[in-house]
Amino acid sequence: MTTTTEHEHIDSVRDRLGALFPDVPASVIDETIAAEHARFEGNSIRDFVPLFVERKARKALQAH
């Protein structure tokens, strides 16, 4: 059985957002993801963090 780590999920988020926002520089996408990811630092339940990061980052990038 294969386990996907949170880091691998965040990499997938980065790929999806990069494809969804091709006109936004990769550095902006990375900074947005990092900022949203940092908001969940210290939370003990990590299963849904990548999903929340993607949703919040997508909203932030849409406003960009």
N, C-alpha and C positions, 0 to 999 in steps of 0.2 A: 504494500500500500504506500502511495506517494503522498507526502505532506508538503503543502505549499506554505512557505513562510510569509510573514507580513511583508517583508522586504520584496519578495517576488511579486506579491499582489500590488504593491506600490509601483513597482516597475511596469506592471501591466496597465495600471492607471495612467502612468506617464505616457505610455505608448498610445493608449486610447485618446487621451486628451491632445496629444500631439497630432493625431490624425484628425480629430474633430476641429482643432484650431490651428490649421497649417500656417496661417499668417501671423500667429503669435510666436515670438522668438522662444526657442527651447529654454533659454535661461529664465524667462518670465514664467513659463510653465513649471520649471523646477522650483523656482522661488515660491510660487503659489502653493504647490504641493507641499513643500517643506513647511511653510507657514501653517497650513491646515493640519498637517501631520503633527506639528508641535503642540497644537491645541489639545491633543489627546494624550500627551505625555503624562504618565502617572496613572492612567486608567488601568485597572486590573483586568478588565475584560477586553481583549484585543481582537476578537473574531470579526467585528464589523468595522473596525477602524478604517481599512482601505475603502470600504463602501462610503463611509461618511466623508473621508478625505476627497474621494472622487466627486461626490455631490457638491460639497462646499467649493472645491477648486473649479468645477465646471461653472458654477454660478459666478464666481469671482472673474473667471476668464471671459464669460459672456459680457460682463460689464466693461471689460478691457477694451 
